[in-house]
Amino acid sequence: KPLWRRADIICLALDGEKLGKLTKREVVRSDARNLLRAARESGLISRRCRLVVVTTKWDLISSSSAEQFVADTEVLLNNQFGSDFVSVTFHRIAARPVSSRVPYAYGLPGLLTEWTSRTPAKAVLAEPSHTTGSAMSEFVRLAWARRRSTFAGAFDVV
């Protein structure tokens, strides 16, 4: 399986430094849309996956027009791709701000809480390809049949 299909969360980072510049912000939006569209059309997105869109370097977005552009981009991404995911959330962060506009580690607690607090979708456990004959002992076959639900989500068989 492609790596994206196995992911519980896909994090899409939007470069706040570029979003803060009038000449580059449309490219950031276009790149994000193109990436998500290509992933959808290629079948790389699992419907059990969550999308987390993170606007980085929020301290460098200083104009109201840039803030509005980010808000519009979030609405656009949610409307266009929201149905492809279990959920879509948005975070604005500034890990090490260079301005005093926002505090140190701005937005990081909320992002980290999101990543760690939700229960990911249970992984689909692959069935052994040979469940008969000498390839699988009777003991393993019985354990597999009785403990399938215990193993679900615990590991991924590739």
NORMO-V326622 format. One record per run of one state. SS is the DSSP state (~ for helix, > for strand, _ for the rest). FROM is the first residue (numbers start at 0). LEN is the number of residues. If there is no record, write none. Layout:
ss=SS from=FROM len=LEN
ss=SS from=FROM len=LEN
This chain:
ss=_ from=0 len=2
ss=~ from=2 len=4
ss=_ from=6 len=2
ss=> from=8 len=6
ss=_ from=14 len=1
ss=~ from=15 len=4
ss=_ from=19 len=5
ss=~ from=24 len=17
ss=_ from=41 len=8
ss=> from=49 len=6
ss=_ from=55 len=2
ss=~ from=57 len=3
ss=_ from=60 len=3
ss=~ from=63 len=21
ss=_ from=84 len=2
ss=> from=86 len=6
ss=_ from=92 len=1
ss=> from=93 len=1
ss=_ from=94 len=11
ss=> from=105 len=1
ss=_ from=106 len=1
ss=~ from=107 len=10
ss=_ from=117 len=15
ss=~ from=132 len=3
ss=_ from=135 len=2
ss=~ from=137 len=14
ss=_ from=151 len=7
